[in-house]
Amino acid sequence: MDLSKPSAENVEYMIDQLKQKLKMLNWEAMKPSHFSEEWYDELKEIFEMVMKREAFSPSEMQAIVEELGNLRKK
């Protein structure tokens, strides 16, 4: 998948992959439709960082979720 270009499909792909990688319980709160392409680059940075890592501490998980929350449409 070519993630170099912002698109709704790419946002959906990244959110779905983040859900799987982070194994979060309440991911219904983070639907792809909640994210604007306006923040695509920031979402992609988080996605790339998460995909490179094997594990996260609880504080890292909290920070990631907070950052994703900041990118949600208001």
mmJSON file of the N, C-alpha and C atoms, coordinates in Angstrom:
{"data_MODEL":{"atom_site":{
"group_PDB":["ATOM","ATOM","ATOM","ATOM","ATOM","ATOM","ATOM","ATOM","ATOM","ATOM","ATOM","ATOM","ATOM","ATOM","ATOM","ATOM","ATOM","ATOM","ATOM","ATOM","ATOM","ATOM","ATOM","ATOM","ATOM","ATOM","ATOM","ATOM","ATOM","ATOM","ATOM","ATOM","ATOM","ATOM","ATOM","ATOM","ATOM","ATOM","ATOM","ATOM","ATOM","ATOM","ATOM","ATOM","ATOM","ATOM","ATOM","ATOM","ATOM","ATOM","ATOM","ATOM","ATOM","ATOM","ATOM","ATOM","ATOM","ATOM","ATOM","ATOM","ATOM","ATOM","ATOM","ATOM","ATOM","ATOM","ATOM","ATOM","ATOM","ATOM","ATOM","ATOM","ATOM","ATOM","ATOM","ATOM","ATOM","ATOM","ATOM","ATOM","ATOM","ATOM","ATOM","ATOM","ATOM","ATOM","ATOM","ATOM","ATOM","ATOM","ATOM","ATOM","ATOM","ATOM","ATOM","ATOM","ATOM","ATOM","ATOM","ATOM","ATOM","ATOM","ATOM","ATOM","ATOM","ATOM","ATOM","ATOM","ATOM","ATOM","ATOM","ATOM","ATOM","ATOM","ATOM","ATOM","ATOM","ATOM","ATOM","ATOM","ATOM","ATOM","ATOM","ATOM","ATOM","ATOM","ATOM","ATOM","ATOM","ATOM","ATOM","ATOM","ATOM","ATOM","ATOM","ATOM","ATOM","ATOM","ATOM","ATOM","ATOM","ATOM","ATOM","ATOM","ATOM","ATOM","ATOM","ATOM","ATOM","ATOM","ATOM","ATOM","ATOM","ATOM","ATOM","ATOM","ATOM","ATOM","ATOM","ATOM","ATOM","ATOM","ATOM","ATOM","ATOM","ATOM","ATOM","ATOM","ATOM","ATOM","ATOM","ATOM","ATOM","ATOM","ATOM","ATOM","ATOM","ATOM","ATOM","ATOM","ATOM","ATOM","ATOM","ATOM","ATOM","ATOM","ATOM","ATOM","ATOM","ATOM","ATOM","ATOM","ATOM","ATOM","ATOM","ATOM","ATOM","ATOM","ATOM","ATOM","ATOM","ATOM","ATOM","ATOM","ATOM","ATOM","ATOM","ATOM","ATOM","ATOM","ATOM","ATOM","ATOM","ATOM","ATOM","ATOM","ATOM","ATOM","ATOM","ATOM","ATOM","ATOM"],
"id":[1,2,3,4,5,6,7,8,9,10,11,12,13,14,15,16,17,18,19,20,21,22,23,24,25,26,27,28,29,30,31,32,33,34,35,36,37,38,39,40,41,42,43,44,45,46,47,48,49,50,51,52,53,54,55,56,57,58,59,60,61,62,63,64,65,66,67,68,69,70,71,72,73,74,75,76,77,78,79,80,81,82,83,84,85,86,87,88,89,90,91,92,93,94,95,96,97,98,99,100,101,102,103,104,105,106,107,108,109,110,111,112,113,114,115,116,117,118,119,120,121,122,123,124,125,126,127,128,129,130,131,132,133,134,135,136,137,138,139,140,141,142,143,144,145,146,147,148,149,150,151,152,153,154,155,156,157,158,159,160,161,162,163,164,165,166,167,168,169,170,171,172,173,174,175,176,177,178,179,180,181,182,183,184,185,186,187,188,189,190,191,192,193,194,195,196,197,198,199,200,201,202,203,204,205,206,207,208,209,210,211,212,213,214,215,216,217,218,219,220,221,222],
"type_symbol":["N","C","C","N","C","C","N","C","C","N","C","C","N","C","C","N","C","C","N","C","C","N","C","C","N","C","C","N","C","C","N","C","C","N","C","C","N","C","C","N","C","C","N","C","C","N","C","C","N","C","C","N","C","C","N","C","C","N","C","C","N","C","C","N","C","C","N","C","C","N","C","C","N","C","C","N","C","C","N","C","C","N","C","C","N","C","C","N","C","C","N","C","C","N","C","C","N","C","C","N","C","C","N","C","C","N","C","C","N","C","C","N","C","C","N","C","C","N","C","C","N","C","C","N","C","C","N","C","C","N","C","C","N","C","C","N","C","C","N","C","C","N","C","C","N","C","C","N","C","C","N","C","C","N","C","C","N","C","C","N","C","C","N","C","C","N","C","C","N","C","C","N","C","C","N","C","C","N","C","C","N","C","C","N","C","C","N","C","C","N","C","C","N","C","C","N","C","C","N","C","C","N","C","C","N","C","C","N","C","C","N","C","C","N","C","C","N","C","C","N","C","C"],
"label_atom_id":["N","CA","C","N","CA","C","N","CA","C","N","CA","C","N","CA","C","N","CA","C","N","CA","C","N","CA","C","N","CA","C","N","CA","C","N","CA","C","N","CA","C","N","CA","C","N","CA","C","N","CA","C","N","CA","C","N","CA","C","N","CA","C","N","CA","C","N","CA","C","N","CA","C","N","CA","C","N","CA","C","N","CA","C","N","CA","C","N","CA","C","N","CA","C","N","CA","C","N","CA","C","N","CA","C","N","CA","C","N","CA","C","N","CA","C","N","CA","C","N","CA","C","N","CA","C","N","CA","C","N","CA","C","N","CA","C","N","CA","C","N","CA","C","N","CA","C","N","CA","C","N","CA","C","N","CA","C","N","CA","C","N","CA","C","N","CA","C","N","CA","C","N","CA","C","N","CA","C","N","CA","C","N","CA","C","N","CA","C","N","CA","C","N","CA","C","N","CA","C","N","CA","C","N","CA","C","N","CA","C","N","CA","C","N","CA","C","N","CA","C","N","CA","C","N","CA","C","N","CA","C","N","CA","C","N","CA","C","N","CA","C","N","CA","C","N","CA","C","N","CA","C","N","CA","C","N","CA","C"],
"label_alt_id":[null,null,null,null,null,null,null,null,null,null,null,null,null,null,null,null,null,null,null,null,null,null,null,null,null,null,null,null,null,null,null,null,null,null,null,null,null,null,null,null,null,null,null,null,null,null,null,null,null,null,null,null,null,null,null,null,null,null,null,null,null,null,null,null,null,null,null,null,null,null,null,null,null,null,null,null,null,null,null,null,null,null,null,null,null,null,null,null,null,null,null,null,null,null,null,null,null,null,null,null,null,null,null,null,null,null,null,null,null,null,null,null,null,null,null,null,null,null,null,null,null,null,null,null,null,null,null,null,null,null,null,null,null,null,null,null,null,null,null,null,null,null,null,null,null,null,null,null,null,null,null,null,null,null,null,null,null,null,null,null,null,null,null,null,null,null,null,null,null,null,null,null,null,null,null,null,null,null,null,null,null,null,null,null,null,null,null,null,null,null,null,null,null,null,null,null,null,null,null,null,null,null,null,null,null,null,null,null,null,null,null,null,null,null,null,null,null,null,null,null,null,null],
"label_comp_id":["MET","MET","MET","ASP","ASP","ASP","LEU","LEU","LEU","SER","SER","SER","LYS","LYS","LYS","PRO","PRO","PRO","SER","SER","SER","ALA","ALA","ALA","GLU","GLU","GLU","ASN","ASN","ASN","VAL","VAL","VAL","GLU","GLU","GLU","TYR","TYR","TYR","MET","MET","MET","ILE","ILE","ILE","ASP","ASP","ASP","GLN","GLN","GLN","LEU","LEU","LEU","LYS","LYS","LYS","GLN","GLN","GLN","LYS","LYS","LYS","LEU","LEU","LEU","LYS","LYS","LYS","MET","MET","MET","LEU","LEU","LEU","ASN","ASN","ASN","TRP","TRP","TRP","GLU","GLU","GLU","ALA","ALA","ALA","MET","MET","MET","LYS","LYS","LYS","PRO","PRO","PRO","SER","SER","SER","HIS","HIS","HIS","PHE","PHE","PHE","SER","SER","SER","GLU","GLU","GLU","GLU","GLU","GLU","TRP","TRP","TRP","TYR","TYR","TYR","ASP","ASP","ASP","GLU","GLU","GLU","LEU","LEU","LEU","LYS","LYS","LYS","GLU","GLU","GLU","ILE","ILE","ILE","PHE","PHE","PHE","GLU","GLU","GLU","MET","MET","MET","VAL","VAL","VAL","MET","MET","MET","LYS","LYS","LYS","ARG","ARG","ARG","GLU","GLU","GLU","ALA","ALA","ALA","PHE","PHE","PHE","SER","SER","SER","PRO","PRO","PRO","SER","SER","SER","GLU","GLU","GLU","MET","MET","MET","GLN","GLN","GLN","ALA","ALA","ALA","ILE","ILE","ILE","VAL","VAL","VAL","GLU","GLU","GLU","GLU","GLU","GLU","LEU","LEU","LEU","GLY","GLY","GLY","ASN","ASN","ASN","LEU","LEU","LEU","ARG","ARG","ARG","LYS","LYS","LYS","LYS","LYS","LYS"],
"label_asym_id":["A","A","A","A","A","A","A","A","A","A","A","A","A","A","A","A","A","A","A","A","A","A","A","A","A","A","A","A","A","A","A","A","A","A","A","A","A","A","A","A","A","A","A","A","A","A","A","A","A","A","A","A","A","A","A","A","A","A","A","A","A","A","A","A","A","A","A","A","A","A","A","A","A","A","A","A","A","A","A","A","A","A","A","A","A","A","A","A","A","A","A","A","A","A","A","A","A","A","A","A","A","A","A","A","A","A","A","A","A","A","A","A","A","A","A","A","A","A","A","A","A","A","A","A","A","A","A","A","A","A","A","A","A","A","A","A","A","A","A","A","A","A","A","A","A","A","A","A","A","A","A","A","A","A","A","A","A","A","A","A","A","A","A","A","A","A","A","A","A","A","A","A","A","A","A","A","A","A","A","A","A","A","A","A","A","A","A","A","A","A","A","A","A","A","A","A","A","A","A","A","A","A","A","A","A","A","A","A","A","A","A","A","A","A","A","A","A","A","A","A","A","A"],
"label_entity_id":["1","1","1","1","1","1","1","1","1","1","1","1","1","1","1","1","1","1","1","1","1","1","1","1","1","1","1","1","1","1","1","1","1","1","1","1","1","1","1","1","1","1","1","1","1","1","1","1","1","1","1","1","1","1","1","1","1","1","1","1","1","1","1","1","1","1","1","1","1","1","1","1","1","1","1","1","1","1","1","1","1","1","1","1","1","1","1","1","1","1","1","1","1","1","1","1","1","1","1","1","1","1","1","1","1","1","1","1","1","1","1","1","1","1","1","1","1","1","1","1","1","1","1","1","1","1","1","1","1","1","1","1","1","1","1","1","1","1","1","1","1","1","1","1","1","1","1","1","1","1","1","1","1","1","1","1","1","1","1","1","1","1","1","1","1","1","1","1","1","1","1","1","1","1","1","1","1","1","1","1","1","1","1","1","1","1","1","1","1","1","1","1","1","1","1","1","1","1","1","1","1","1","1","1","1","1","1","1","1","1","1","1","1","1","1","1","1","1","1","1","1","1"],
"label_seq_id":[1,1,1,2,2,2,3,3,3,4,4,4,5,5,5,6,6,6,7,7,7,8,8,8,9,9,9,10,10,10,11,11,11,12,12,12,13,13,13,14,14,14,15,15,15,16,16,16,17,17,17,18,18,18,19,19,19,20,20,20,21,21,21,22,22,22,23,23,23,24,24,24,25,25,25,26,26,26,27,27,27,28,28,28,29,29,29,30,30,30,31,31,31,32,32,32,33,33,33,34,34,34,35,35,35,36,36,36,37,37,37,38,38,38,39,39,39,40,40,40,41,41,41,42,42,42,43,43,43,44,44,44,45,45,45,46,46,46,47,47,47,48,48,48,49,49,49,50,50,50,51,51,51,52,52,52,53,53,53,54,54,54,55,55,55,56,56,56,57,57,57,58,58,58,59,59,59,60,60,60,61,61,61,62,62,62,63,63,63,64,64,64,65,65,65,66,66,66,67,67,67,68,68,68,69,69,69,70,70,70,71,71,71,72,72,72,73,73,73,74,74,74],
"pdbx_PDB_ins_code":[null,null,null,null,null,null,null,null,null,null,null,null,null,null,null,null,null,null,null,null,null,null,null,null,null,null,null,null,null,null,null,null,null,null,null,null,null,null,null,null,null,null,null,null,null,null,null,null,null,null,null,null,null,null,null,null,null,null,null,null,null,null,null,null,null,null,null,null,null,null,null,null,null,null,null,null,null,null,null,null,null,null,null,null,null,null,null,null,null,null,null,null,null,null,null,null,null,null,null,null,null,null,null,null,null,null,null,null,null,null,null,null,null,null,null,null,null,null,null,null,null,null,null,null,null,null,null,null,null,null,null,null,null,null,null,null,null,null,null,null,null,null,null,null,null,null,null,null,null,null,null,null,null,null,null,null,null,null,null,null,null,null,null,null,null,null,null,null,null,null,null,null,null,null,null,null,null,null,null,null,null,null,null,null,null,null,null,null,null,null,null,null,null,null,null,null,null,null,null,null,null,null,null,null,null,null,null,null,null,null,null,null,null,null,null,null,null,null,null,null,null,null],
"Cartn_x":[0.838,0.0,0.881,0.558,1.314,0.755,1.447,0.991,1.543,2.214,2.816,1.782,0.603,-0.442,-1.618,-2.019,-3.174,-4.445,-5.157,-6.452,-7.237,-8.549,-9.395,-9.046,-8.707,-8.335,-7.062,-6.093,-4.842,-5.075,-5.917,-6.25,-6.897,-7.838,-8.515,-7.515,-6.623,-5.601,-4.732,-4.238,-3.353,-4.077,-5.317,-6.068,-6.301,-6.676,-6.889,-5.613,-4.488,-3.206,-2.818,-3.073,-2.787,-3.637,-4.899,-5.788,-5.204,-4.76,-4.213,-2.903,-2.03,-0.702,-0.784,-1.631,-1.708,-2.656,-3.507,-4.43,-5.206,-5.763,-6.508,-7.933,-8.504,-9.842,-10.936,-10.774,-11.853,-11.547,-11.261,-10.937,-12.165,-13.364,-14.565,-14.576,-13.891,-13.808,-12.9,-12.095,-11.162,-11.517,-12.465,-12.856,-12.119,-11.813,-11.126,-11.846,-13.164,-13.933,-13.722,-13.134,-12.866,-11.618,-10.885,-9.614,-9.683,-9.218,-9.198,-7.883,-7.96,-6.725,-5.828,-6.373,-5.597,-4.435,-4.632,-3.615,-2.922,-2.957,-2.427,-0.96,-0.136,1.301,1.57,0.833,1.008,0.565,-0.558,-1.033,-0.028,0.526,1.508,2.764,3.197,4.363,4.107,2.933,2.577,2.531,1.883,1.772,3.15,4.054,5.39,6.158,6.038,6.715,6.171,4.864,4.25,4.624,4.616,4.903,6.356,7.252,8.663,8.942,8.065,8.302,7.618,8.174,7.579,6.64,7.005,6.214,6.225,5.241,5.101,4.811,5.379,5.072,3.68,3.063,1.748,1.766,2.829,2.9,3.058,3.789,3.912,2.567,1.846,0.512,-0.405,-0.365,-1.202,-0.833,0.444,0.897,0.45,0.53,0.1,-1.388,-2.173,-3.628,-3.97,-3.277,-3.506,-3.192,-2.089,-1.731,-2.767,-3.22,-4.273,-5.548,-5.853,-7.025,-6.91,-5.699,-5.487,-5.701,-5.55,-5.69,-7.139,-8.012,-9.401,-10.093,-11.057,-11.851,-12.607,-12.662,-13.381,-14.792],
"Cartn_y":[-1.179,0.0,1.239,2.184,3.436,4.449,4.631,5.558,6.963,7.198,8.512,9.571,9.145,10.092,10.037,11.184,11.206,10.753,9.832,9.401,8.769,8.725,8.096,6.612,5.966,4.548,4.335,5.22,5.1,5.343,6.313,6.578,5.327,4.742,3.538,2.403,2.217,1.173,1.392,2.608,2.877,2.678,3.147,2.98,1.498,0.743,-0.696,-1.398,-1.037,-1.638,-1.254,0.0,0.441,-0.338,-0.551,-1.324,-2.707,-3.36,-4.708,-4.719,-3.791,-3.764,-3.425,-2.474,-2.014,-2.853,-3.659,-4.549,-3.816,-2.682,-1.875,-2.38,-2.215,-2.716,-1.82,-0.528,0.381,1.105,0.358,0.986,1.439,1.123,1.633,3.159,3.714,5.164,5.767,4.952,5.427,4.835,5.399,4.941,5.772,5.197,5.958,7.243,7.223,8.424,9.576,9.288,10.324,11.148,10.744,11.396,12.118,13.337,14.16,13.951,14.047,13.976,15.183,16.203,17.391,17.016,16.002,15.568,14.295,14.025,12.77,12.553,13.557,13.4,13.026,13.637,13.329,11.9,11.488,10.123,9.127,9.449,8.56,8.431,9.508,9.445,8.507,8.633,7.743,6.3,6.087,4.752,4.136,4.866,4.342,4.021,4.878,4.65,3.388,3.232,2.074,0.785,0.81,-0.405,-0.871,0.034,-0.325,-1.012,-0.816,-1.316,-2.65,-3.444,-4.736,-4.612,-3.769,-3.656,-2.212,-1.917,-0.568,-0.651,0.282,0.363,0.981,0.825,1.451,2.964,3.623,5.078,5.431,4.606,4.83,4.626,3.586,3.338,4.529,5.039,6.181,7.388,7.62,8.756,8.598,7.398,7.149,7.417,6.894,7.091,8.577,9.285,10.73,11.466,11.114,11.762,11.473,10.228,9.893,10.676,10.819,11.604,13.057,13.592,14.975,15.16,14.091,14.181,13.978,13.581,13.344,14.638,14.493,15.644,16.178,17.459,18.101,18.436],
"Cartn_z":[0.0,0.0,0.0,-0.837,-0.943,0.043,1.153,2.18,1.988,0.878,0.661,0.293,-0.131,-0.534,0.423,0.95,1.856,1.145,1.781,1.266,2.405,2.246,3.258,3.396,2.286,2.33,3.139,2.968,3.715,5.21,5.533,6.936,7.541,6.822,7.309,7.519,6.575,6.688,7.932,8.123,9.254,10.582,10.692,11.934,12.206,11.193,11.375,11.821,11.229,11.613,13.04,13.423,14.787,15.786,15.465,16.345,16.599,15.542,15.666,16.446,16.136,16.761,18.246,18.584,19.969,20.821,20.189,20.893,21.981,21.596,22.554,22.687,23.852,24.114,23.547,23.631,23.253,21.944,20.91,19.633,18.88,19.369,18.706,18.757,19.738,19.855,18.785,18.144,17.124,15.768,15.111,13.779,12.731,11.601,10.545,10.162,10.242,9.881,10.861,12.007,13.005,12.687,11.661,11.356,10.016,10.023,8.819,8.074,6.769,5.972,6.245,6.862,7.23,8.155,8.988,9.941,9.478,8.192,7.641,8.003,7.829,8.087,9.54,10.475,11.885,12.185,11.603,11.783,11.215,10.071,9.44,10.305,10.929,11.823,12.994,13.602,14.709,14.222,13.084,12.498,12.285,11.667,11.38,12.659,13.659,14.928,15.606,15.624,16.268,15.539,14.231,13.463,13.613,13.958,14.124,15.462,16.426,17.778,18.014,18.901,19.262,20.451,21.419,22.649,23.143,23.992,24.536,26.028,26.772,28.198,28.341,29.503,29.706,29.478,29.893,29.703,28.219,27.472,26.028,25.334,25.747,25.173,25.43,26.644,26.989,26.133,25.94,25.128,23.673,23.143,21.757,21.618,22.551,22.503,22.632,23.491,23.643,22.352,21.722,20.447,19.367,19.298,18.324,18.634,19.91,20.313,19.887,19.939,19.513,18.016,17.25,15.787,15.332,16.229,15.856,15.451,14.539,14.127,15.341,15.425,16.537,16.122],
"occupancy":[1.0,1.0,1.0,1.0,1.0,1.0,1.0,1.0,1.0,1.0,1.0,1.0,1.0,1.0,1.0,1.0,1.0,1.0,1.0,1.0,1.0,1.0,1.0,1.0,1.0,1.0,1.0,1.0,1.0,1.0,1.0,1.0,1.0,1.0,1.0,1.0,1.0,1.0,1.0,1.0,1.0,1.0,1.0,1.0,1.0,1.0,1.0,1.0,1.0,1.0,1.0,1.0,1.0,1.0,1.0,1.0,1.0,1.0,1.0,1.0,1.0,1.0,1.0,1.0,1.0,1.0,1.0,1.0,1.0,1.0,1.0,1.0,1.0,1.0,1.0,1.0,1.0,1.0,1.0,1.0,1.0,1.0,1.0,1.0,1.0,1.0,1.0,1.0,1.0,1.0,1.0,1.0,1.0,1.0,1.0,1.0,1.0,1.0,1.0,1.0,1.0,1.0,1.0,1.0,1.0,1.0,1.0,1.0,1.0,1.0,1.0,1.0,1.0,1.0,1.0,1.0,1.0,1.0,1.0,1.0,1.0,1.0,1.0,1.0,1.0,1.0,1.0,1.0,1.0,1.0,1.0,1.0,1.0,1.0,1.0,1.0,1.0,1.0,1.0,1.0,1.0,1.0,1.0,1.0,1.0,1.0,1.0,1.0,1.0,1.0,1.0,1.0,1.0,1.0,1.0,1.0,1.0,1.0,1.0,1.0,1.0,1.0,1.0,1.0,1.0,1.0,1.0,1.0,1.0,1.0,1.0,1.0,1.0,1.0,1.0,1.0,1.0,1.0,1.0,1.0,1.0,1.0,1.0,1.0,1.0,1.0,1.0,1.0,1.0,1.0,1.0,1.0,1.0,1.0,1.0,1.0,1.0,1.0,1.0,1.0,1.0,1.0,1.0,1.0,1.0,1.0,1.0,1.0,1.0,1.0,1.0,1.0,1.0,1.0,1.0,1.0,1.0,1.0,1.0,1.0,1.0,1.0],
"B_iso_or_equiv":[0.0,0.0,0.0,0.0,0.0,0.0,0.0,0.0,0.0,0.0,0.0,0.0,0.0,0.0,0.0,0.0,0.0,0.0,0.0,0.0,0.0,0.0,0.0,0.0,0.0,0.0,0.0,0.0,0.0,0.0,0.0,0.0,0.0,0.0,0.0,0.0,0.0,0.0,0.0,0.0,0.0,0.0,0.0,0.0,0.0,0.0,0.0,0.0,0.0,0.0,0.0,0.0,0.0,0.0,0.0,0.0,0.0,0.0,0.0,0.0,0.0,0.0,0.0,0.0,0.0,0.0,0.0,0.0,0.0,0.0,0.0,0.0,0.0,0.0,0.0,0.0,0.0,0.0,0.0,0.0,0.0,0.0,0.0,0.0,0.0,0.0,0.0,0.0,0.0,0.0,0.0,0.0,0.0,0.0,0.0,0.0,0.0,0.0,0.0,0.0,0.0,0.0,0.0,0.0,0.0,0.0,0.0,0.0,0.0,0.0,0.0,0.0,0.0,0.0,0.0,0.0,0.0,0.0,0.0,0.0,0.0,0.0,0.0,0.0,0.0,0.0,0.0,0.0,0.0,0.0,0.0,0.0,0.0,0.0,0.0,0.0,0.0,0.0,0.0,0.0,0.0,0.0,0.0,0.0,0.0,0.0,0.0,0.0,0.0,0.0,0.0,0.0,0.0,0.0,0.0,0.0,0.0,0.0,0.0,0.0,0.0,0.0,0.0,0.0,0.0,0.0,0.0,0.0,0.0,0.0,0.0,0.0,0.0,0.0,0.0,0.0,0.0,0.0,0.0,0.0,0.0,0.0,0.0,0.0,0.0,0.0,0.0,0.0,0.0,0.0,0.0,0.0,0.0,0.0,0.0,0.0,0.0,0.0,0.0,0.0,0.0,0.0,0.0,0.0,0.0,0.0,0.0,0.0,0.0,0.0,0.0,0.0,0.0,0.0,0.0,0.0,0.0,0.0,0.0,0.0,0.0,0.0],
"pdbx_formal_charge":[null,null,null,null,null,null,null,null,null,null,null,null,null,null,null,null,null,null,null,null,null,null,null,null,null,null,null,null,null,null,null,null,null,null,null,null,null,null,null,null,null,null,null,null,null,null,null,null,null,null,null,null,null,null,null,null,null,null,null,null,null,null,null,null,null,null,null,null,null,null,null,null,null,null,null,null,null,null,null,null,null,null,null,null,null,null,null,null,null,null,null,null,null,null,null,null,null,null,null,null,null,null,null,null,null,null,null,null,null,null,null,null,null,null,null,null,null,null,null,null,null,null,null,null,null,null,null,null,null,null,null,null,null,null,null,null,null,null,null,null,null,null,null,null,null,null,null,null,null,null,null,null,null,null,null,null,null,null,null,null,null,null,null,null,null,null,null,null,null,null,null,null,null,null,null,null,null,null,null,null,null,null,null,null,null,null,null,null,null,null,null,null,null,null,null,null,null,null,null,null,null,null,null,null,null,null,null,null,null,null,null,null,null,null,null,null,null,null,null,null,null,null],
"auth_seq_id":[1,1,1,2,2,2,3,3,3,4,4,4,5,5,5,6,6,6,7,7,7,8,8,8,9,9,9,10,10,10,11,11,11,12,12,12,13,13,13,14,14,14,15,15,15,16,16,16,17,17,17,18,18,18,19,19,19,20,20,20,21,21,21,22,22,22,23,23,23,24,24,24,25,25,25,26,26,26,27,27,27,28,28,28,29,29,29,30,30,30,31,31,31,32,32,32,33,33,33,34,34,34,35,35,35,36,36,36,37,37,37,38,38,38,39,39,39,40,40,40,41,41,41,42,42,42,43,43,43,44,44,44,45,45,45,46,46,46,47,47,47,48,48,48,49,49,49,50,50,50,51,51,51,52,52,52,53,53,53,54,54,54,55,55,55,56,56,56,57,57,57,58,58,58,59,59,59,60,60,60,61,61,61,62,62,62,63,63,63,64,64,64,65,65,65,66,66,66,67,67,67,68,68,68,69,69,69,70,70,70,71,71,71,72,72,72,73,73,73,74,74,74],
"auth_comp_id":["MET","MET","MET","ASP","ASP","ASP","LEU","LEU","LEU","SER","SER","SER","LYS","LYS","LYS","PRO","PRO","PRO","SER","SER","SER","ALA","ALA","ALA","GLU","GLU","GLU","ASN","ASN","ASN","VAL","VAL","VAL","GLU","GLU","GLU","TYR","TYR","TYR","MET","MET","MET","ILE","ILE","ILE","ASP","ASP","ASP","GLN","GLN","GLN","LEU","LEU","LEU","LYS","LYS","LYS","GLN","GLN","GLN","LYS","LYS","LYS","LEU","LEU","LEU","LYS","LYS","LYS","MET","MET","MET","LEU","LEU","LEU","ASN","ASN","ASN","TRP","TRP","TRP","GLU","GLU","GLU","ALA","ALA","ALA","MET","MET","MET","LYS","LYS","LYS","PRO","PRO","PRO","SER","SER","SER","HIS","HIS","HIS","PHE","PHE","PHE","SER","SER","SER","GLU","GLU","GLU","GLU","GLU","GLU","TRP","TRP","TRP","TYR","TYR","TYR","ASP","ASP","ASP","GLU","GLU","GLU","LEU","LEU","LEU","LYS","LYS","LYS","GLU","GLU","GLU","ILE","ILE","ILE","PHE","PHE","PHE","GLU","GLU","GLU","MET","MET","MET","VAL","VAL","VAL","MET","MET","MET","LYS","LYS","LYS","ARG","ARG","ARG","GLU","GLU","GLU","ALA","ALA","ALA","PHE","PHE","PHE","SER","SER","SER","PRO","PRO","PRO","SER","SER","SER","GLU","GLU","GLU","MET","MET","MET","GLN","GLN","GLN","ALA","ALA","ALA","ILE","ILE","ILE","VAL","VAL","VAL","GLU","GLU","GLU","GLU","GLU","GLU","LEU","LEU","LEU","GLY","GLY","GLY","ASN","ASN","ASN","LEU","LEU","LEU","ARG","ARG","ARG","LYS","LYS","LYS","LYS","LYS","LYS"],
"auth_asym_id":["A","A","A","A","A","A","A","A","A","A","A","A","A","A","A","A","A","A","A","A","A","A","A","A","A","A","A","A","A","A","A","A","A","A","A","A","A","A","A","A","A","A","A","A","A","A","A","A","A","A","A","A","A","A","A","A","A","A","A","A","A","A","A","A","A","A","A","A","A","A","A","A","A","A","A","A","A","A","A","A","A","A","A","A","A","A","A","A","A","A","A","A","A","A","A","A","A","A","A","A","A","A","A","A","A","A","A","A","A","A","A","A","A","A","A","A","A","A","A","A","A","A","A","A","A","A","A","A","A","A","A","A","A","A","A","A","A","A","A","A","A","A","A","A","A","A","A","A","A","A","A","A","A","A","A","A","A","A","A","A","A","A","A","A","A","A","A","A","A","A","A","A","A","A","A","A","A","A","A","A","A","A","A","A","A","A","A","A","A","A","A","A","A","A","A","A","A","A","A","A","A","A","A","A","A","A","A","A","A","A","A","A","A","A","A","A","A","A","A","A","A","A"],
"auth_atom_id":["N","CA","C","N","CA","C","N","CA","C","N","CA","C","N","CA","C","N","CA","C","N","CA","C","N","CA","C","N","CA","C","N","CA","C","N","CA","C","N","CA","C","N","CA","C","N","CA","C","N","CA","C","N","CA","C","N","CA","C","N","CA","C","N","CA","C","N","CA","C","N","CA","C","N","CA","C","N","CA","C","N","CA","C","N","CA","C","N","CA","C","N","CA","C","N","CA","C","N","CA","C","N","CA","C","N","CA","C","N","CA","C","N","CA","C","N","CA","C","N","CA","C","N","CA","C","N","CA","C","N","CA","C","N","CA","C","N","CA","C","N","CA","C","N","CA","C","N","CA","C","N","CA","C","N","CA","C","N","CA","C","N","CA","C","N","CA","C","N","CA","C","N","CA","C","N","CA","C","N","CA","C","N","CA","C","N","CA","C","N","CA","C","N","CA","C","N","CA","C","N","CA","C","N","CA","C","N","CA","C","N","CA","C","N","CA","C","N","CA","C","N","CA","C","N","CA","C","N","CA","C","N","CA","C","N","CA","C","N","CA","C","N","CA","C","N","CA","C","N","CA","C","N","CA","C","N","CA","C"],
"pdbx_PDB_model_num":[1,1,1,1,1,1,1,1,1,1,1,1,1,1,1,1,1,1,1,1,1,1,1,1,1,1,1,1,1,1,1,1,1,1,1,1,1,1,1,1,1,1,1,1,1,1,1,1,1,1,1,1,1,1,1,1,1,1,1,1,1,1,1,1,1,1,1,1,1,1,1,1,1,1,1,1,1,1,1,1,1,1,1,1,1,1,1,1,1,1,1,1,1,1,1,1,1,1,1,1,1,1,1,1,1,1,1,1,1,1,1,1,1,1,1,1,1,1,1,1,1,1,1,1,1,1,1,1,1,1,1,1,1,1,1,1,1,1,1,1,1,1,1,1,1,1,1,1,1,1,1,1,1,1,1,1,1,1,1,1,1,1,1,1,1,1,1,1,1,1,1,1,1,1,1,1,1,1,1,1,1,1,1,1,1,1,1,1,1,1,1,1,1,1,1,1,1,1,1,1,1,1,1,1,1,1,1,1,1,1,1,1,1,1,1,1,1,1,1,1,1,1]
}}}
